[in-house]
């Protein structure tokens, strides 16, 4: 990417913001069994620990347009990071189920604001390199999850559960300071609401595709560690397995970022990502102990490629920065509402049948739907 010095600092700030958009969520699953023992929460409530923040992320994304008009991307992302930092810090005093859920909801709101506004900023400030930067940004999101999933149970060995969860306020504050410095004083991108149809059929197709793919991410994020602790693994080992998933996600995201410019037709990459996810889920279902690590890595590669590809395909449908911001907010908003149902439904399955294999099986069936949907994402020049 041929970028100016100022643009390189902006890319660095975008990456740092991305790193802070998942630790508040990813820090919980490796400690979930301990949190359930300490608070008495049910499996259904445990599923809400991931589902509620993701649901709020969807609602927040759908309502991002007024914030963009009022604050612009720079101040809006600052606000989102501030909310994330406050929500994480508040977990220091969150010792009950209700308080943990409330801080998750607050964190989801902050994440939603930042996620909804950053694509417009990238399209406006880094237009020539927007696909590559979106890939780096998406990879950073997964990288933050990897760090949190591995580091949190290690911290919990030395300190309390609440302090281990609250520690993620610190990097959020660092990201806030760096973003304020690097993002400059850009005005909000002008919104022309009559210039395009943000909620047409194609936008709904993109939103459902993003939601189903992200559902795989939220499902694995919330329930992979508890799945393996129930099979006798320690929280640190289960957290390390989730860390392996997210490291694979990072590798896939970096590969997408490096190669996506050579693939005007995104469909072969989408097929490969969905296929990898499907094979990984099959391994988790058929032989969870024997195939734990290869299955987790394959699932992570699929999820890690599918997430940025979904966003890049969305950006392909936007002709202007204003349209990019509006379309990204709609796709992420609807998509996260869909994805929020996955961890909650899996929690109910675990609560009633004491096994998560049916949840992996349902996700495998959804992969077939994703294959069919991906067929429709022809390159812009081929659409008629």
GUPASE-243496 format. One line per 3 residues: number of its first residue (from 1); for each residue x, y, z of C-alpha. Coordinates in Angstrom, 2 decimals. Layout:
NUM> X:Y:Z; ...
//
This chain:
1> 0.00:0.00:0.00; 1.41:3.37:-1.09; 0.44:5.62:1.82
4> 1.61:8.95:3.19; 3.13:9.18:6.65; -0.14:10.56:8.06
7> -2.10:7.74:6.46; 0.27:5.14:7.90; -0.34:6.54:11.36
10> -4.06:6.35:10.68; -3.73:2.70:9.66; -1.79:2.02:12.86
13> -4.52:3.70:14.90; -7.22:1.71:13.07; -5.38:-1.51:13.90
16> -5.08:-0.50:17.55; -8.80:0.28:17.70; -9.54:-3.11:16.14
19> -7.44:-4.87:18.77; -9.76:-3.47:21.45; -13.10:-4.45:19.90
22> -13.21:-8.05:21.18; -11.27:-8.48:24.48; -14.31:-7.53:26.58
25> -16.16:-10.43:24.93; -13.30:-12.92:24.47; -12.08:-12.60:28.06
28> -15.27:-14.22:29.42; -15.50:-17.73:27.82; -12.26:-19.18:29.28
31> -13.52:-18.19:32.75; -17.14:-19.08:32.16; -17.24:-22.21:34.31
34> -15.61:-20.32:37.20; -18.00:-17.40:36.75; -20.98:-19.77:36.75
37> -19.72:-21.39:39.93; -19.17:-18.00:41.57; -22.49:-16.44:40.55
40> -24.79:-19.42:40.02; -25.76:-18.35:36.49; -27.44:-20.94:34.26
43> -26.19:-22.05:30.86; -28.87:-19.89:29.24; -27.66:-16.83:31.13
46> -24.08:-17.79:30.26; -25.05:-17.73:26.60; -26.41:-14.22:27.11
49> -22.93:-13.11:28.23; -21.97:-13.15:24.55; -25.41:-12.83:22.95
52> -26.46:-9.57:24.62; -23.33:-7.58:23.71; -23.55:-8.82:20.12
55> -27.27:-7.93:20.01; -26.49:-4.43:21.25; -23.71:-4.21:18.67
58> -26.37:-4.77:16.03; -28.76:-2.18:17.43; -25.95:0.33:17.81
61> -24.78:-0.15:14.25; -28.28:0.41:12.89; -28.50:3.73:14.77
64> -25.00:4.94:13.82; -26.13:7.46:11.19; -27.30:10.10:13.71
67> -24.00:9.75:15.58; -22.08:10.18:12.35; -23.99:13.37:11.57
70> -23.58:14.68:15.11; -19.98:13.71:15.89; -18.27:12.43:12.74
73> -16.04:9.38:12.59; -13.21:10.72:14.74; -15.26:11.72:17.78
76> -17.64:8.81:17.33; -14.83:6.24:17.53; -13.43:8.11:20.54
79> -16.82:7.78:22.23; -16.99:4.07:21.40; -13.54:3.41:22.89
82> -14.42:5.39:26.00; -17.55:3.31:26.54; -15.56:0.08:26.07
85> -12.97:1.21:28.62; -15.63:2.19:31.17; -17.54:-1.09:30.69
88> -14.39:-3.17:31.12; -13.28:-1.20:34.17; -16.70:-1.56:35.76
91> -16.21:-5.32:35.87; -13.89:-4.74:38.79; -17.04:-4.39:40.90
94> -19.26:-6.78:38.90; -19.65:-9.82:41.09; -23.21:-10.82:40.16
97> -24.80:-12.14:36.99; -26.83:-8.98:36.40; -23.79:-6.72:36.72
100> -21.77:-8.88:34.34; -24.58:-8.78:31.79; -24.93:-5.00:32.18
103> -21.24:-4.38:31.56; -21.44:-6.65:28.52; -24.34:-4.61:27.13
106> -22.40:-1.37:27.68; -19.33:-2.83:25.99; -21.46:-3.97:23.06
109> -22.71:-0.41:22.60; -19.19:0.97:22.52; -18.06:-1.69:20.07
112> -21.08:-0.99:17.86; -20.32:2.72:17.62; -16.69:2.17:16.65
115> -17.44:-0.64:14.19; -20.19:1.28:12.44; -18.13:4.43:11.92
118> -14.70:3.07:10.99; -15.60:1.72:7.48; -16.70:5.20:6.37
121> -13.47:6.67:7.73; -11.42:4.03:5.88; -13.30:4.60:2.61
124> -12.91:8.39:2.87; -9.30:8.66:4.08; -7.73:5.52:2.57
127> -9.83:4.97:-0.53; -7.10:3.53:-2.77; -6.10:0.99:-0.13
130> -9.49:0.48:1.50; -9.76:-3.27:0.80; -6.35:-4.00:2.25
133> -6.92:-1.77:5.27; -10.28:-3.43:5.91; -8.47:-6.76:5.91
136> -5.91:-5.49:8.42; -8.64:-3.96:10.59; -10.66:-7.19:10.59
139> -7.52:-9.16:11.43; -6.79:-6.82:14.33; -10.28:-7.47:15.72
142> -9.54:-11.19:15.75; -6.06:-10.56:17.17; -7.56:-8.79:20.16
145> -9.76:-11.80:20.78; -6.73:-14.12:20.59; -4.77:-12.10:23.12
148> -7.70:-11.90:25.53; -8.62:-15.58:25.31; -5.08:-16.65:26.21
151> -4.08:-13.89:28.63; -7.25:-13.72:30.75; -7.11:-17.24:32.26
154> -3.38:-16.75:32.88; -4.12:-13.52:34.77; -6.88:-15.30:36.70
157> -4.26:-17.65:38.13; -2.62:-14.71:39.91; -5.54:-12.42:40.69
160> -9.32:-12.32:41.08; -11.77:-13.04:38.27; -13.10:-9.48:38.38
163> -9.64:-7.91:38.11; -8.72:-10.23:35.24; -11.80:-9.07:33.32
166> -11.39:-5.38:34.23; -7.75:-5.28:33.09; -8.89:-4.87:29.48
169> -9.85:-1.26:30.20; -6.16:-0.32:30.05; -5.46:-1.15:26.36
172> -8.78:0.48:25.44; -7.60:3.74:27.02; -4.29:3.47:25.17
175> -6.15:2.98:21.89; -8.33:5.99:22.69; -5.28:8.23:23.13
178> -3.62:6.98:19.94; -6.79:7.36:17.87; -7.29:10.93:19.10
181> -3.79:11.76:17.94; -3.70:9.98:14.59; -7.24:10.44:13.27
184> -6.89:14.20:12.91; -9.79:16.59:12.88; -11.80:15.22:10.01
187> -15.34:16.37:9.54; -18.12:13.83:9.30; -18.65:12.41:5.85
190> -21.63:14.15:4.30; -24.68:11.94:4.14; -26.83:11.91:1.02
193> -29.69:9.69:2.03; -31.41:9.96:-1.34; -28.39:8.94:-3.43
196> -28.80:5.19:-3.04; -31.01:2.47:-1.65; -29.18:1.33:1.47
199> -31.84:-1.24:2.37; -32.44:-2.94:-1.00; -32.41:-6.67:-1.67
202> -28.65:-6.78:-2.12; -28.11:-5.04:1.23; -30.34:-7.61:2.95
205> -28.46:-10.46:1.26; -25.16:-9.00:2.46; -26.54:-8.52:5.97
208> -27.84:-12.08:6.30; -24.60:-13.49:4.88; -22.56:-11.43:7.34
211> -24.87:-12.45:10.19; -24.68:-16.18:9.52; -20.91:-16.08:9.10
214> -20.45:-13.99:12.23; -22.78:-16.40:14.02; -20.08:-19.04:13.60
217> -17.62:-16.65:15.25; -19.86:-15.84:18.21; -20.75:-19.52:18.66
220> -17.11:-20.64:18.78; -16.07:-17.64:20.87; -18.73:-18.26:23.52
223> -18.79:-22.04:23.74; -15.56:-23.63:22.53; -13.78:-23.27:25.92
226> -16.76:-24.54:27.97; -17.15:-27.40:25.48; -13.64:-28.55:26.28
229> -13.69:-27.87:30.01; -16.73:-30.17:30.10; -14.53:-32.78:28.41
232> -11.97:-32.46:31.20; -9.64:-29.73:29.95; -8.39:-27.00:32.29
235> -9.53:-23.38:31.71; -6.00:-22.44:30.59; -5.90:-25.31:28.07
238> -9.38:-24.48:26.77; -8.44:-20.81:26.54; -5.30:-21.78:24.64
241> -7.44:-23.73:22.17; -9.57:-20.64:21.62; -6.32:-18.75:21.25
244> -5.29:-21.19:18.51; -8.61:-20.52:16.77; -8.00:-16.79:16.84
247> -4.36:-17.10:15.77; -5.64:-19.05:12.76; -8.19:-16.28:12.22
250> -5.38:-13.73:12.23; -3.34:-15.74:9.71; -6.37:-16.05:7.42
253> -7.19:-12.36:7.79; -3.62:-11.35:6.90; -3.72:-13.64:3.88
256> -6.98:-12.08:2.75; -5.54:-8.59:3.22; -2.44:-9.47:1.17
259> -4.19:-11.26:-1.69; -7.64:-9.74:-1.98; -6.51:-7.09:-4.46
262> -5.68:-9.87:-6.93; -9.14:-11.43:-6.68; -11.77:-9.21:-8.31
265> -14.12:-12.19:-8.02; -14.33:-12.80:-4.27; -16.31:-16.05:-4.57
268> -13.44:-18.59:-4.73; -12.05:-17.14:-1.50; -15.51:-17.29:0.07
271> -15.93:-20.94:-0.94; -12.55:-21.84:0.54; -13.35:-20.05:3.80
274> -16.75:-21.70:4.19; -15.29:-25.12:3.35; -12.56:-24.76:5.97
277> -15.14:-23.79:8.59; -17.32:-26.76:7.66; -14.47:-29.27:7.98
280> -13.40:-27.77:11.30; -16.91:-28.01:12.73; -17.12:-31.62:11.56
283> -13.95:-32.40:13.50; -15.34:-30.77:16.66; -18.48:-32.89:16.30
286> -17.07:-36.29:15.29; -13.81:-36.51:17.27; -13.51:-33.53:19.63
289> -10.59:-34.93:21.63; -8.57:-36.60:18.89; -9.05:-33.74:16.41
292> -9.26:-30.79:18.83; -6.30:-28.79:17.53; -6.60:-29.39:13.76
295> -10.38:-28.89:13.91; -9.99:-25.66:15.87; -7.37:-24.35:13.44
298> -9.49:-25.20:10.39; -12.55:-23.54:11.93; -10.41:-20.52:12.80
301> -9.04:-20.25:9.26; -12.57:-20.32:7.89; -13.95:-17.78:10.33
304> -10.88:-15.58:9.99; -11.21:-15.38:6.21; -15.00:-15.16:6.15
307> -15.22:-12.13:8.46; -13.04:-9.72:6.43; -14.31:-11.12:3.14
310> -17.88:-10.35:4.21; -16.91:-6.76:4.99; -14.88:-6.40:1.79
313> -17.76:-7.72:-0.33; -19.98:-5.19:1.43; -17.54:-2.39:0.62
316> -17.49:-3.57:-3.01; -21.14:-2.56:-3.22; -20.47:1.03:-2.10
319> -19.58:3.70:-4.64; -18.87:6.55:-2.19; -17.59:6.94:1.39
322> -21.06:8.02:2.53; -22.64:4.95:0.97; -19.89:2.75:2.44
325> -20.59:3.99:5.94; -24.34:3.64:5.56; -24.20:0.19:3.98
328> -21.62:-1.10:6.47; -23.75:0.10:9.37; -26.84:-1.63:7.98
331> -25.04:-4.90:7.16; -23.31:-5.04:10.53; -26.44:-3.98:12.39
334> -28.70:-6.65:10.94; -25.85:-9.15:10.87; -24.99:-8.81:14.54
337> -28.66:-9.12:15.49; -28.65:-12.46:13.67; -25.30:-13.53:15.13
340> -26.49:-12.75:18.67; -28.97:-15.63:18.54; -26.25:-18.26:18.06
343> -24.54:-18.28:21.49; -27.86:-17.97:23.32; -29.41:-20.85:21.35
346> -26.31:-22.96:22.02; -26.60:-22.17:25.73; -30.17:-23.43:25.75
349> -29.08:-26.57:23.89; -26.37:-27.22:26.47; -28.78:-26.54:29.31
352> -31.33:-29.08:28.05; -29.19:-31.84:26.52; -25.85:-31.25:28.30
355> -24.00:-31.37:24.99; -22.93:-28.79:22.42; -22.53:-31.18:19.49
358> -26.04:-30.39:18.17; -25.03:-26.71:18.02; -21.98:-27.56:15.90
361> -24.24:-29.67:13.67; -26.66:-26.80:13.09; -23.76:-24.53:12.17
364> -22.57:-27.13:9.65; -26.00:-26.99:7.99; -25.78:-23.20:7.90
367> -22.46:-23.52:6.03; -24.43:-25.08:3.15; -26.66:-21.99:3.13
370> -23.59:-19.75:3.07; -22.27:-21.63:0.03; -25.53:-20.98:-1.83
373> -25.55:-17.29:-0.87; -21.92:-16.78:-1.91; -22.81:-17.87:-5.45
376> -24.66:-14.57:-5.87; -21.69:-12.31:-5.10; -20.51:-11.86:-8.67
379> -18.00:-9.09:-9.43; -19.48:-5.64:-10.05; -18.70:-5.81:-13.78
382> -20.62:-9.09:-14.15; -23.81:-7.90:-12.43; -26.74:-7.10:-14.65
//
